[in-house]
């Protein structure tokens, strides 16, 4: 699992993910703590903000602090018809973008805010 770090001194309160620009995301399928999950550390009044350019922002009312596992579940779908599920598996190399070219598969990484 890929590990990312963020400085708590910057009081981070968001995690943003950018989906493949060629596959517009259905923002209605991106749901805080259901399909876009931050587990392990404190999160206050989470919500998803749809941003331009196929970006989803997970926002916490208070700054994030501690260790989290961030998961985007494959119930997130495209806005195109027919809707296709997220292709999120992170390659063993840890390279971006994620996916194995087969729809389905969740995306996950560890985030340490310290």
Backbone atoms as SQL, in Angstrom:
CREATE TABLE atoms (id INTEGER PRIMARY KEY, chain TEXT, resi INTEGER, resn TEXT, atom TEXT, x REAL, y REAL, z REAL);
INSERT INTO atoms VALUES
  (1, 'A', 1, 'UNK', 'N', 0.853, -1.174, 0.000),
  (2, 'A', 1, 'UNK', 'CA', 0.000, 0.000, 0.000),
  (3, 'A', 1, 'UNK', 'C', 0.899, 1.238, 0.000),
  (4, 'A', 2, 'UNK', 'N', 0.575, 2.194, -0.822),
  (5, 'A', 2, 'UNK', 'CA', 1.363, 3.422, -0.929),
  (6, 'A', 2, 'UNK', 'C', 1.206, 4.250, 0.354),
  (7, 'A', 3, 'UNK', 'N', 2.296, 4.888, 0.788),
  (8, 'A', 3, 'UNK', 'CA', 2.302, 5.715, 1.998),
  (9, 'A', 3, 'UNK', 'C', 2.555, 7.155, 1.599),
  (10, 'A', 4, 'UNK', 'N', 1.724, 8.059, 2.116),
  (11, 'A', 4, 'UNK', 'CA', 1.901, 9.492, 1.891),
  (12, 'A', 4, 'UNK', 'C', 1.945, 10.188, 3.235),
  (13, 'A', 5, 'UNK', 'N', 2.668, 11.289, 3.307),
  (14, 'A', 5, 'UNK', 'CA', 2.792, 12.056, 4.542),
  (15, 'A', 5, 'UNK', 'C', 2.325, 13.486, 4.313),
  (16, 'A', 6, 'UNK', 'N', 1.761, 14.077, 5.365),
  (17, 'A', 6, 'UNK', 'CA', 1.361, 15.482, 5.342),
  (18, 'A', 6, 'UNK', 'C', 1.735, 16.093, 6.685),
  (19, 'A', 7, 'UNK', 'N', 2.091, 17.361, 6.661),
  (20, 'A', 7, 'UNK', 'CA', 2.503, 18.055, 7.882),
  (21, 'A', 7, 'UNK', 'C', 1.284, 18.564, 8.647),
  (22, 'A', 8, 'UNK', 'N', 1.141, 18.143, 9.898),
  (23, 'A', 8, 'UNK', 'CA', 0.027, 18.593, 10.731),
  (24, 'A', 8, 'UNK', 'C', 0.110, 20.087, 10.984),
  (25, 'A', 9, 'UNK', 'N', 1.312, 20.651, 10.943),
  (26, 'A', 9, 'UNK', 'CA', 1.479, 22.085, 11.189),
  (27, 'A', 9, 'UNK', 'C', 0.743, 22.934, 10.145),
  (28, 'A', 10, 'UNK', 'N', 0.455, 22.346, 8.993),
  (29, 'A', 10, 'UNK', 'CA', -0.289, 23.060, 7.942),
  (30, 'A', 10, 'UNK', 'C', -1.801, 22.922, 8.118),
  (31, 'A', 11, 'UNK', 'N', -2.228, 22.202, 9.156),
  (32, 'A', 11, 'UNK', 'CA', -3.641, 22.000, 9.485),
  (33, 'A', 11, 'UNK', 'C', -4.465, 21.494, 8.295),
  (34, 'A', 12, 'UNK', 'N', -4.036, 20.387, 7.691),
  (35, 'A', 12, 'UNK', 'CA', -4.782, 19.880, 6.534),
  (36, 'A', 12, 'UNK', 'C', -6.172, 19.400, 6.931),
  (37, 'A', 13, 'UNK', 'N', -7.154, 19.758, 6.124),
  (38, 'A', 13, 'UNK', 'CA', -8.522, 19.323, 6.388),
  (39, 'A', 13, 'UNK', 'C', -9.173, 18.690, 5.168),
  (40, 'A', 14, 'UNK', 'N', -8.377, 18.459, 4.113),
  (41, 'A', 14, 'UNK', 'CA', -8.928, 17.872, 2.900),
  (42, 'A', 14, 'UNK', 'C', -7.997, 16.815, 2.317),
  (43, 'A', 15, 'UNK', 'N', -8.602, 15.901, 1.594),
  (44, 'A', 15, 'UNK', 'CA', -7.870, 14.947, 0.762),
  (45, 'A', 15, 'UNK', 'C', -8.530, 15.045, -0.606),
  (46, 'A', 16, 'UNK', 'N', -7.745, 15.349, -1.619),
  (47, 'A', 16, 'UNK', 'CA', -8.270, 15.459, -2.971),
  (48, 'A', 16, 'UNK', 'C', -7.774, 14.312, -3.828),
  (49, 'A', 17, 'UNK', 'N', -8.659, 13.813, -4.662),
  (50, 'A', 17, 'UNK', 'CA', -8.270, 12.799, -5.642),
  (51, 'A', 17, 'UNK', 'C', -8.709, 13.279, -7.018),
  (52, 'A', 18, 'UNK', 'N', -7.863, 13.009, -7.987),
  (53, 'A', 18, 'UNK', 'CA', -8.165, 13.350, -9.372),
  (54, 'A', 18, 'UNK', 'C', -8.425, 12.053, -10.125),
  (55, 'A', 19, 'UNK', 'N', -9.588, 11.980, -10.730),
  (56, 'A', 19, 'UNK', 'CA', -9.940, 10.822, -11.535),
  (57, 'A', 19, 'UNK', 'C', -9.452, 11.051, -12.962),
  (58, 'A', 20, 'UNK', 'N', -9.298, 9.980, -13.698),
  (59, 'A', 20, 'UNK', 'CA', -8.863, 10.039, -15.089),
  (60, 'A', 20, 'UNK', 'C', -9.726, 11.040, -15.853),
  (61, 'A', 21, 'UNK', 'N', -9.120, 12.062, -16.452),
  (62, 'A', 21, 'UNK', 'CA', -9.909, 13.068, -17.167),
  (63, 'A', 21, 'UNK', 'C', -10.703, 12.495, -18.344),
  (64, 'A', 22, 'UNK', 'N', -10.294, 11.365, -18.855),
  (65, 'A', 22, 'UNK', 'CA', -11.004, 10.757, -19.985),
  (66, 'A', 22, 'UNK', 'C', -12.286, 10.046, -19.544),
  (67, 'A', 23, 'UNK', 'N', -12.458, 9.860, -18.231),
  (68, 'A', 23, 'UNK', 'CA', -13.627, 9.147, -17.711),
  (69, 'A', 23, 'UNK', 'C', -14.277, 10.021, -16.645),
  (70, 'A', 24, 'UNK', 'N', -15.238, 10.873, -17.016),
  (71, 'A', 24, 'UNK', 'CA', -15.840, 11.766, -16.028),
  (72, 'A', 24, 'UNK', 'C', -16.512, 10.990, -14.899),
  (73, 'A', 25, 'UNK', 'N', -16.221, 11.404, -13.676),
  (74, 'A', 25, 'UNK', 'CA', -16.762, 10.712, -12.505),
  (75, 'A', 25, 'UNK', 'C', -18.192, 11.186, -12.243),
  (76, 'A', 26, 'UNK', 'N', -19.033, 10.265, -11.774),
  (77, 'A', 26, 'UNK', 'CA', -20.378, 10.608, -11.321),
  (78, 'A', 26, 'UNK', 'C', -20.236, 11.016, -9.857),
  (79, 'A', 27, 'UNK', 'N', -20.240, 12.320, -9.594),
  (80, 'A', 27, 'UNK', 'CA', -20.002, 12.805, -8.236),
  (81, 'A', 27, 'UNK', 'C', -21.039, 12.296, -7.246),
  (82, 'A', 28, 'UNK', 'N', -22.237, 11.946, -7.718),
  (83, 'A', 28, 'UNK', 'CA', -23.256, 11.403, -6.808),
  (84, 'A', 28, 'UNK', 'C', -22.832, 10.064, -6.224),
  (85, 'A', 29, 'UNK', 'N', -21.901, 9.372, -6.877),
  (86, 'A', 29, 'UNK', 'CA', -21.438, 8.077, -6.365),
  (87, 'A', 29, 'UNK', 'C', -20.256, 8.221, -5.409),
  (88, 'A', 30, 'UNK', 'N', -19.756, 9.445, -5.244),
  (89, 'A', 30, 'UNK', 'CA', -18.632, 9.711, -4.329),
  (90, 'A', 30, 'UNK', 'C', -19.235, 10.233, -3.028),
  (91, 'A', 31, 'UNK', 'N', -19.295, 9.373, -2.016),
  (92, 'A', 31, 'UNK', 'CA', -20.009, 9.668, -0.776),
  (93, 'A', 31, 'UNK', 'C', -19.049, 9.545, 0.401),
  (94, 'A', 32, 'UNK', 'N', -18.963, 10.624, 1.181),
  (95, 'A', 32, 'UNK', 'CA', -18.064, 10.642, 2.336),
  (96, 'A', 32, 'UNK', 'C', -18.380, 9.500, 3.294),
  (97, 'A', 33, 'UNK', 'N', -17.349, 8.752, 3.649),
  (98, 'A', 33, 'UNK', 'CA', -17.374, 7.654, 4.611),
  (99, 'A', 33, 'UNK', 'C', -18.194, 6.446, 4.138),
  (100, 'A', 34, 'UNK', 'N', -18.608, 6.454, 2.861),
  (101, 'A', 34, 'UNK', 'CA', -19.287, 5.296, 2.277),
  (102, 'A', 34, 'UNK', 'C', -18.514, 4.771, 1.065),
  (103, 'A', 35, 'UNK', 'N', -18.179, 5.643, 0.114),
  (104, 'A', 35, 'UNK', 'CA', -17.376, 5.219, -1.030),
  (105, 'A', 35, 'UNK', 'C', -16.026, 5.926, -1.068),
  (106, 'A', 36, 'UNK', 'N', -15.883, 7.036, -0.354),
  (107, 'A', 36, 'UNK', 'CA', -14.603, 7.755, -0.185),
  (108, 'A', 36, 'UNK', 'C', -14.400, 7.808, 1.318),
  (109, 'A', 37, 'UNK', 'N', -13.521, 6.947, 1.832),
  (110, 'A', 37, 'UNK', 'CA', -13.416, 6.687, 3.267),
  (111, 'A', 37, 'UNK', 'C', -12.049, 7.083, 3.792),
  (112, 'A', 38, 'UNK', 'N', -12.040, 7.778, 4.932),
  (113, 'A', 38, 'UNK', 'CA', -10.819, 8.009, 5.704),
  (114, 'A', 38, 'UNK', 'C', -11.025, 7.263, 7.015),
  (115, 'A', 39, 'UNK', 'N', -10.262, 6.210, 7.230),
  (116, 'A', 39, 'UNK', 'CA', -10.417, 5.377, 8.424),
  (117, 'A', 39, 'UNK', 'C', -9.163, 5.466, 9.274),
  (118, 'A', 40, 'UNK', 'N', -9.344, 5.408, 10.591),
  (119, 'A', 40, 'UNK', 'CA', -8.221, 5.308, 11.509),
  (120, 'A', 40, 'UNK', 'C', -7.983, 6.538, 12.348),
  (121, 'A', 41, 'UNK', 'N', -8.128, 7.709, 11.794),
  (122, 'A', 41, 'UNK', 'CA', -7.901, 8.955, 12.528),
  (123, 'A', 41, 'UNK', 'C', -9.201, 9.725, 12.645),
  (124, 'A', 42, 'UNK', 'N', -9.180, 10.838, 13.398),
  (125, 'A', 42, 'UNK', 'CA', -10.409, 11.611, 13.571),
  (126, 'A', 42, 'UNK', 'C', -10.811, 12.361, 12.299),
  (127, 'A', 43, 'UNK', 'N', -12.118, 12.357, 12.042),
  (128, 'A', 43, 'UNK', 'CA', -12.718, 13.101, 10.934),
  (129, 'A', 43, 'UNK', 'C', -13.973, 13.757, 11.487),
  (130, 'A', 44, 'UNK', 'N', -14.151, 15.057, 11.233),
  (131, 'A', 44, 'UNK', 'CA', -15.304, 15.786, 11.766),
  (132, 'A', 44, 'UNK', 'C', -16.211, 16.247, 10.630),
  (133, 'A', 45, 'UNK', 'N', -17.484, 15.853, 10.696),
  (134, 'A', 45, 'UNK', 'CA', -18.508, 16.273, 9.729),
  (135, 'A', 45, 'UNK', 'C', -18.013, 16.170, 8.288),
  (136, 'A', 46, 'UNK', 'N', -17.639, 14.959, 7.860),
  (137, 'A', 46, 'UNK', 'CA', -17.074, 14.815, 6.525),
  (138, 'A', 46, 'UNK', 'C', -18.078, 15.118, 5.418),
  (139, 'A', 47, 'UNK', 'N', -17.567, 15.707, 4.342),
  (140, 'A', 47, 'UNK', 'CA', -18.397, 15.929, 3.162),
  (141, 'A', 47, 'UNK', 'C', -17.515, 15.884, 1.923),
  (142, 'A', 48, 'UNK', 'N', -18.146, 15.628, 0.797),
  (143, 'A', 48, 'UNK', 'CA', -17.454, 15.605, -0.488),
  (144, 'A', 48, 'UNK', 'C', -17.800, 16.886, -1.232),
  (145, 'A', 49, 'UNK', 'N', -16.776, 17.513, -1.796),
  (146, 'A', 49, 'UNK', 'CA', -16.962, 18.702, -2.621),
  (147, 'A', 49, 'UNK', 'C', -16.525, 18.326, -4.038),
  (148, 'A', 50, 'UNK', 'N', -17.434, 18.500, -4.982),
  (149, 'A', 50, 'UNK', 'CA', -17.112, 18.246, -6.393),
  (150, 'A', 50, 'UNK', 'C', -16.340, 19.439, -6.919),
  (151, 'A', 51, 'UNK', 'N', -15.130, 19.187, -7.360),
  (152, 'A', 51, 'UNK', 'CA', -14.258, 20.236, -7.862),
  (153, 'A', 51, 'UNK', 'C', -14.165, 20.130, -9.387),
  (154, 'A', 52, 'UNK', 'N', -13.730, 21.199, -10.043),
  (155, 'A', 52, 'UNK', 'CA', -13.539, 21.118, -11.494),
  (156, 'A', 52, 'UNK', 'C', -12.468, 20.093, -11.863),
  (157, 'A', 53, 'UNK', 'N', -12.463, 19.716, -13.121),
  (158, 'A', 53, 'UNK', 'CA', -11.432, 18.851, -13.696),
  (159, 'A', 53, 'UNK', 'C', -11.420, 17.444, -13.127),
  (160, 'A', 54, 'UNK', 'N', -12.622, 16.920, -12.787),
  (161, 'A', 54, 'UNK', 'CA', -12.738, 15.528, -12.344),
  (162, 'A', 54, 'UNK', 'C', -12.032, 15.271, -11.010),
  (163, 'A', 55, 'UNK', 'N', -12.102, 16.241, -10.120),
  (164, 'A', 55, 'UNK', 'CA', -11.482, 16.149, -8.803),
  (165, 'A', 55, 'UNK', 'C', -12.571, 16.067, -7.737),
  (166, 'A', 56, 'UNK', 'N', -12.409, 15.135, -6.794),
  (167, 'A', 56, 'UNK', 'CA', -13.299, 15.034, -5.640),
  (168, 'A', 56, 'UNK', 'C', -12.490, 15.383, -4.398),
  (169, 'A', 57, 'UNK', 'N', -13.046, 16.251, -3.576),
  (170, 'A', 57, 'UNK', 'CA', -12.381, 16.700, -2.353),
  (171, 'A', 57, 'UNK', 'C', -13.151, 16.182, -1.144),
  (172, 'A', 58, 'UNK', 'N', -12.459, 15.407, -0.299),
  (173, 'A', 58, 'UNK', 'CA', -13.002, 14.960, 0.983),
  (174, 'A', 58, 'UNK', 'C', -12.627, 16.042, 1.987),
  (175, 'A', 59, 'UNK', 'N', -13.621, 16.643, 2.630),
  (176, 'A', 59, 'UNK', 'CA', -13.363, 17.743, 3.558),
  (177, 'A', 59, 'UNK', 'C', -13.822, 17.367, 4.964),
  (178, 'A', 60, 'UNK', 'N', -12.965, 17.657, 5.945),
  (179, 'A', 60, 'UNK', 'CA', -13.272, 17.472, 7.361),
  (180, 'A', 60, 'UNK', 'C', -13.418, 18.852, 7.994),
  (181, 'A', 61, 'UNK', 'N', -14.403, 19.012, 8.861),
  (182, 'A', 61, 'UNK', 'CA', -14.632, 20.299, 9.512),
  (183, 'A', 61, 'UNK', 'C', -13.439, 20.723, 10.366),
  (184, 'A', 62, 'UNK', 'N', -12.711, 19.742, 10.916),
  (185, 'A', 62, 'UNK', 'CA', -11.509, 20.036, 11.712),
  (186, 'A', 62, 'UNK', 'C', -10.296, 19.421, 11.019),
  (187, 'A', 63, 'UNK', 'N', -9.115, 19.931, 11.313),
  (188, 'A', 63, 'UNK', 'CA', -7.900, 19.393, 10.669),
  (189, 'A', 63, 'UNK', 'C', -7.719, 17.899, 10.933),
  (190, 'A', 64, 'UNK', 'N', -7.143, 17.242, 9.959),
  (191, 'A', 64, 'UNK', 'CA', -6.817, 15.821, 10.076),
  (192, 'A', 64, 'UNK', 'C', -5.527, 15.676, 10.872),
  (193, 'A', 65, 'UNK', 'N', -5.456, 14.630, 11.667),
  (194, 'A', 65, 'UNK', 'CA', -4.244, 14.359, 12.435),
  (195, 'A', 65, 'UNK', 'C', -4.205, 12.887, 12.772),
  (196, 'A', 66, 'UNK', 'N', -3.042, 12.274, 12.551),
  (197, 'A', 66, 'UNK', 'CA', -2.896, 10.860, 12.855),
  (198, 'A', 66, 'UNK', 'C', -2.701, 10.044, 11.596),
  (199, 'A', 67, 'UNK', 'N', -2.947, 8.757, 11.736),
  (200, 'A', 67, 'UNK', 'CA', -2.743, 7.826, 10.628),
  (201, 'A', 67, 'UNK', 'C', -4.092, 7.400, 10.064),
  (202, 'A', 68, 'UNK', 'N', -4.209, 7.435, 8.751),
  (203, 'A', 68, 'UNK', 'CA', -5.445, 7.092, 8.058),
  (204, 'A', 68, 'UNK', 'C', -5.167, 6.073, 6.969),
  (205, 'A', 69, 'UNK', 'N', -6.171, 5.290, 6.675),
  (206, 'A', 69, 'UNK', 'CA', -6.204, 4.527, 5.432),
  (207, 'A', 69, 'UNK', 'C', -7.297, 5.192, 4.608),
  (208, 'A', 70, 'UNK', 'N', -6.915, 5.677, 3.440),
  (209, 'A', 70, 'UNK', 'CA', -7.850, 6.341, 2.536),
  (210, 'A', 70, 'UNK', 'C', -8.268, 5.311, 1.489),
  (211, 'A', 71, 'UNK', 'N', -9.585, 5.123, 1.350),
  (212, 'A', 71, 'UNK', 'CA', -10.102, 4.138, 0.396),
  (213, 'A', 71, 'UNK', 'C', -11.153, 4.792, -0.493),
  (214, 'A', 72, 'UNK', 'N', -11.032, 4.501, -1.769),
  (215, 'A', 72, 'UNK', 'CA', -12.068, 4.843, -2.738),
  (216, 'A', 72, 'UNK', 'C', -12.589, 3.522, -3.262),
  (217, 'A', 73, 'UNK', 'N', -13.843, 3.234, -2.954),
  (218, 'A', 73, 'UNK', 'CA', -14.408, 1.938, -3.299),
  (219, 'A', 73, 'UNK', 'C', -14.865, 1.899, -4.748),
  (220, 'A', 74, 'UNK', 'N', -14.939, 0.700, -5.289),
  (221, 'A', 74, 'UNK', 'CA', -15.285, 0.576, -6.697),
  (222, 'A', 74, 'UNK', 'C', -16.778, 0.765, -6.970),
  (223, 'A', 75, 'UNK', 'N', -17.546, 1.204, -5.975),
  (224, 'A', 75, 'UNK', 'CA', -18.927, 1.628, -6.225),
  (225, 'A', 75, 'UNK', 'C', -18.955, 3.039, -6.822),
  (226, 'A', 76, 'UNK', 'N', -17.803, 3.719, -6.849),
  (227, 'A', 76, 'UNK', 'CA', -17.700, 4.996, -7.547),
  (228, 'A', 76, 'UNK', 'C', -17.737, 4.676, -9.035),
  (229, 'A', 77, 'UNK', 'N', -18.603, 5.398, -9.765),
  (230, 'A', 77, 'UNK', 'CA', -18.811, 5.079, -11.177),
  (231, 'A', 77, 'UNK', 'C', -18.611, 6.310, -12.057),
  (232, 'A', 78, 'UNK', 'N', -18.520, 6.033, -13.344),
  (233, 'A', 78, 'UNK', 'CA', -18.376, 7.102, -14.331),
  (234, 'A', 78, 'UNK', 'C', -19.734, 7.753, -14.594),
  (235, 'A', 79, 'UNK', 'N', -19.693, 8.974, -15.090),
  (236, 'A', 79, 'UNK', 'CA', -20.910, 9.686, -15.451),
  (237, 'A', 79, 'UNK', 'C', -21.380, 9.325, -16.849),
  (238, 'A', 80, 'UNK', 'N', -20.597, 8.540, -17.558),
  (239, 'A', 80, 'UNK', 'CA', -20.971, 8.126, -18.907),
  (240, 'A', 80, 'UNK', 'C', -21.912, 6.929, -18.840),
  (241, 'A', 81, 'UNK', 'N', -22.690, 6.750, -19.888),
  (242, 'A', 81, 'UNK', 'CA', -23.592, 5.607, -19.946),
  (243, 'A', 81, 'UNK', 'C', -23.068, 4.604, -20.961),
  (244, 'A', 82, 'UNK', 'N', -23.038, 3.340, -20.657),
  (245, 'A', 82, 'UNK', 'CA', -23.365, 2.806, -19.332),
  (246, 'A', 82, 'UNK', 'C', -22.270, 3.143, -18.326),
  (247, 'A', 83, 'UNK', 'N', -22.666, 3.356, -17.100),
  (248, 'A', 83, 'UNK', 'CA', -21.704, 3.696, -16.040),
  (249, 'A', 83, 'UNK', 'C', -20.740, 2.531, -15.827),
  (250, 'A', 84, 'UNK', 'N', -19.471, 2.866, -15.652),
  (251, 'A', 84, 'UNK', 'CA', -18.464, 1.849, -15.348),
  (252, 'A', 84, 'UNK', 'C', -17.883, 2.123, -13.969),
  (253, 'A', 85, 'UNK', 'N', -17.493, 1.073, -13.295),
  (254, 'A', 85, 'UNK', 'CA', -16.953, 1.198, -11.945),
  (255, 'A', 85, 'UNK', 'C', -15.506, 1.666, -11.970),
  (256, 'A', 86, 'UNK', 'N', -15.100, 2.281, -10.861),
  (257, 'A', 86, 'UNK', 'CA', -13.728, 2.712, -10.661),
  (258, 'A', 86, 'UNK', 'C', -12.764, 1.559, -10.923),
  (259, 'A', 87, 'UNK', 'N', -11.690, 1.838, -11.601),
  (260, 'A', 87, 'UNK', 'CA', -10.600, 0.874, -11.817),
  (261, 'A', 87, 'UNK', 'C', -9.458, 1.358, -10.938),
  (262, 'A', 88, 'UNK', 'N', -9.440, 0.941, -9.681),
  (263, 'A', 88, 'UNK', 'CA', -8.592, 1.597, -8.714),
  (264, 'A', 88, 'UNK', 'C', -7.392, 0.860, -8.187),
  (265, 'A', 89, 'UNK', 'N', -7.178, -0.384, -8.588),
  (266, 'A', 89, 'UNK', 'CA', -6.048, -1.105, -8.002),
  (267, 'A', 89, 'UNK', 'C', -4.752, -0.349, -8.243),
  (268, 'A', 90, 'UNK', 'N', -3.996, -0.177, -7.185),
  (269, 'A', 90, 'UNK', 'CA', -2.688, 0.468, -7.300),
  (270, 'A', 90, 'UNK', 'C', -1.673, -0.590, -7.724),
  (271, 'A', 91, 'UNK', 'N', -0.965, -0.365, -8.825),
  (272, 'A', 91, 'UNK', 'CA', 0.018, -1.363, -9.267),
  (273, 'A', 91, 'UNK', 'C', 1.058, -1.639, -8.188),
  (274, 'A', 92, 'UNK', 'N', 1.636, -2.817, -8.217),
  (275, 'A', 92, 'UNK', 'CA', 2.632, -3.201, -7.211),
  (276, 'A', 92, 'UNK', 'C', 3.828, -2.254, -7.222),
  (277, 'A', 93, 'UNK', 'N', 4.058, -1.576, -8.330),
  (278, 'A', 93, 'UNK', 'CA', 5.157, -0.607, -8.408),
  (279, 'A', 93, 'UNK', 'C', 4.823, 0.676, -7.660),
  (280, 'A', 94, 'UNK', 'N', 3.525, 0.860, -7.322),
  (281, 'A', 94, 'UNK', 'CA', 3.100, 2.086, -6.659),
  (282, 'A', 94, 'UNK', 'C', 2.980, 3.257, -7.615),
  (283, 'A', 95, 'UNK', 'N', 3.085, 2.980, -8.912),
  (284, 'A', 95, 'UNK', 'CA', 3.050, 4.044, -9.917),
  (285, 'A', 95, 'UNK', 'C', 1.627, 4.576, -10.097),
  (286, 'A', 96, 'UNK', 'N', 1.545, 5.824, -10.507),
  (287, 'A', 96, 'UNK', 'CA', 0.268, 6.445, -10.835),
  (288, 'A', 96, 'UNK', 'C', 0.138, 6.449, -12.349),
  (289, 'A', 97, 'UNK', 'N', -0.998, 6.456, -12.939),
  (290, 'A', 97, 'UNK', 'CA', -2.302, 6.326, -12.284),
  (291, 'A', 97, 'UNK', 'C', -2.561, 4.889, -11.848),
  (292, 'A', 98, 'UNK', 'N', -3.627, 4.728, -11.094),
  (293, 'A', 98, 'UNK', 'CA', -3.980, 3.393, -10.626),
  (294, 'A', 98, 'UNK', 'C', -4.780, 2.663, -11.693),
  (295, 'A', 99, 'UNK', 'N', -5.041, 1.406, -11.423),
  (296, 'A', 99, 'UNK', 'CA', -5.875, 0.604, -12.297),
  (297, 'A', 99, 'UNK', 'C', -5.113, -0.489, -13.002),
  (298, 'A', 100, 'UNK', 'N', -5.879, -1.500, -13.387),
  (299, 'A', 100, 'UNK', 'CA', -5.310, -2.620, -14.144),
  (300, 'A', 100, 'UNK', 'C', -6.049, -2.807, -15.468),
  (301, 'A', 101, 'UNK', 'N', -6.723, -1.737, -15.906),
  (302, 'A', 101, 'UNK', 'CA', -7.476, -1.718, -17.166),
  (303, 'A', 101, 'UNK', 'C', -8.703, -2.623, -17.164),
  (304, 'A', 102, 'UNK', 'N', -9.185, -2.978, -15.975),
  (305, 'A', 102, 'UNK', 'CA', -10.419, -3.755, -15.836),
  (306, 'A', 102, 'UNK', 'C', -11.305, -3.016, -14.845),
  (307, 'A', 103, 'UNK', 'N', -12.526, -2.604, -15.239),
  (308, 'A', 103, 'UNK', 'CA', -13.403, -1.907, -14.291),
  (309, 'A', 103, 'UNK', 'C', -13.615, -2.722, -13.017),
  (310, 'A', 104, 'UNK', 'N', -13.663, -2.037, -11.900),
  (311, 'A', 104, 'UNK', 'CA', -13.815, -2.664, -10.598),
  (312, 'A', 104, 'UNK', 'C', -12.478, -2.717, -9.899),
  (313, 'A', 105, 'UNK', 'N', -12.503, -2.600, -8.622),
  (314, 'A', 105, 'UNK', 'CA', -11.285, -2.604, -7.823),
  (315, 'A', 105, 'UNK', 'C', -11.134, -1.303, -7.082),
  (316, 'A', 106, 'UNK', 'N', -10.989, -1.378, -5.799),
  (317, 'A', 106, 'UNK', 'CA', -10.879, -0.197, -4.957),
  (318, 'A', 106, 'UNK', 'C', -9.451, 0.347, -4.962),
  (319, 'A', 107, 'UNK', 'N', -9.341, 1.627, -4.613),
  (320, 'A', 107, 'UNK', 'CA', -8.052, 2.303, -4.518),
  (321, 'A', 107, 'UNK', 'C', -7.815, 2.616, -3.048),
  (322, 'A', 108, 'UNK', 'N', -6.606, 2.371, -2.547),
  (323, 'A', 108, 'UNK', 'CA', -6.332, 2.643, -1.139),
  (324, 'A', 108, 'UNK', 'C', -4.873, 3.077, -0.972),
  (325, 'A', 109, 'UNK', 'N', -4.663, 3.958, 0.016),
  (326, 'A', 109, 'UNK', 'CA', -3.316, 4.352, 0.400),
  (327, 'A', 109, 'UNK', 'C', -3.330, 4.779, 1.858),
  (328, 'A', 110, 'UNK', 'N', -2.150, 4.768, 2.473),
  (329, 'A', 110, 'UNK', 'CA', -2.027, 5.219, 3.861),
  (330, 'A', 110, 'UNK', 'C', -1.574, 6.665, 3.864),
  (331, 'A', 111, 'UNK', 'N', -2.168, 7.436, 4.771),
  (332, 'A', 111, 'UNK', 'CA', -1.837, 8.841, 4.938),
  (333, 'A', 111, 'UNK', 'C', -1.473, 9.087, 6.391),
  (334, 'A', 112, 'UNK', 'N', -0.298, 9.637, 6.616),
  (335, 'A', 112, 'UNK', 'CA', 0.145, 9.993, 7.963),
  (336, 'A', 112, 'UNK', 'C', 0.211, 11.504, 8.046),
  (337, 'A', 113, 'UNK', 'N', -0.584, 12.077, 8.941),
  (338, 'A', 113, 'UNK', 'CA', -0.577, 13.510, 9.193),
  (339, 'A', 113, 'UNK', 'C', 0.072, 13.710, 10.555),
  (340, 'A', 114, 'UNK', 'N', 1.325, 14.212, 10.532),
  (341, 'A', 114, 'UNK', 'CA', 2.062, 14.363, 11.801),
  (342, 'A', 114, 'UNK', 'C', 2.896, 15.621, 11.793);
